[in-house]
Amino acid sequence: MSRKRQPAEPYRIKSIEQIKLLSRDQRLKRIREAKFNTFKLDASDVYIDLLTDSGTTAMSNKQWAAIMMGDESYAGSDSFKRFKKTVNEIFCKKFLIPCHQGRAAENLLFSVLVSEGSYVLNNTHFDTTRANTLLKKALAVDFPSPESFTNQDYRFKGNMDNQRLESFISEKGAEKISLVITTVTNNSVGGQPVSMSNIKETSAICKKYNIPFYFDCARFAENCYFIKTEEPGYEDMSIISIANEMFDLCDGVMMSAKKDGLVNTGGFITLDDEKLYQRLTELLIVIEGFSTYGGLAGRDIDALAVGLTEVIDFDYLDFRIDQIRYFGELMKESGMPIVEPIGGHAVFVDAGQLLPHIPDHQFPGQALAVALYVEGGVRTVELGSLMFGGTDPNTGQKFTARRELVRLALPRRVYTNSHIQYIAETAKTIFDQKEKLTGFEIKKQSAFLRHFTCELGILSKKEAATTV
Ligand SMILES: Cc1ncc(COP(=O)(O)O)c(C=O)c1O
């Protein structure tokens, strides 16, 4: 397993946090108590936590130092001024609205821009973006590129299908479309990047039909790295100039800073439209806080300002993407079918392909996520029919996801290469006895985002056969 080239970390460890590996029997007991839902496990019962790359970043010494400079004034703080300057340098927009995290930014923006009965179009909505659209009684429609669901070795699988996007707009009428969003990188199709040429086309379509064009840019720096290293014409440009070019093409940006902000909490909207900024600020004050802190402490804002400068450092990004590649290669070596090419923040295992004996409605992804915990104390998340399936509210028909994936998201600057080797060894143990895994059924679920809280029951081999 260790024959593959190991990426070299561009940092060393200054402070450590203890983690504990429970015995297999203890892990089995814990996952049963958690009703087979990895979100319901206690973090202290997890050895390696790959549930998300969101808010799990290790901060740098410079960020911790910046925390001490936090200005906690209610209004007009120096922290906000520093934050605004950094955001402006990268995103090049006039106005900045801080929020406590990405979904608050979505809720705010959609409260003003999204009208009932309209459509929000996206290369692929992330689950909170979809839920916020539905909350406004609008419809969320995805336009992933045709390559995203194939095994084709295409680098920009996160792209928007601009042809289908334009046909949809002309068919429904531009006045029915509240907003077009490009999500970078495209989390829900495997953390795949979007090319600059694709963004330019989307931007031109939105201009032609006079529709607001926004980015959901939680992982913008990782996306810029892919553009620099894989898209012809960008190899000699710096990450910040690529970001400037990209954001110049949109009307505004919403960001969950818990990813490429390199912080544990935070988010924002940045935009040029003054009238919209004023409306959003009025609402911000009601639901998040005053316009210069928006639900964040001054110290959080300072850590974020520093994080945004660190994330666009080429050496940081080069290691980050290389470590994910290393992880993916080891997983492949263990026998796991993964989404390729490997994306920016996670390795996605195709559980549908790994476990063909478990039908989609019995959640093969969840079977793998549970096995990773039981075998190695590794926590992951299903991105398949448990997360994206459900019942159509209009027809009452049950639907499943397009693919049954499990996401192994790598927190930034947290795990070493030897942790990654351990995860691949755990995967190998599972691969060698994959036929033994069985599916699950939902015992209890909520109306929205059911995967966070649902309770599951394991199906015995016999039950699984009778419910097919
Ligand atoms: C693409 C994308 N958009 C939005 C969000 C929501 O952000 P937050 O968790 O900060 O609310 C996430 C979170 O993972 C995401 O990946």
The ligand as an ORCA input file, in Angstrom:
! r2SCAN-3c Opt
* xyz 0 1
  C     -21.450     23.288     -2.133
  C     -21.993     23.598     -0.772
  N     -22.843     24.613     -0.626
  C     -23.352     24.945      0.570
  C     -23.030     24.242      1.698
  C     -23.650     24.632      3.029
  O     -22.719     25.272      3.832
  P     -22.794     25.271      5.431
  O     -22.550     23.866      5.885
  O     -21.710     26.209      5.831
  O     -24.138     25.751      5.829
  C     -22.150     23.164      1.603
  C     -21.809     22.398      2.809
  O     -21.195     21.362      2.800
  C     -21.618     22.827      0.325
  O     -20.771     21.807      0.157
*
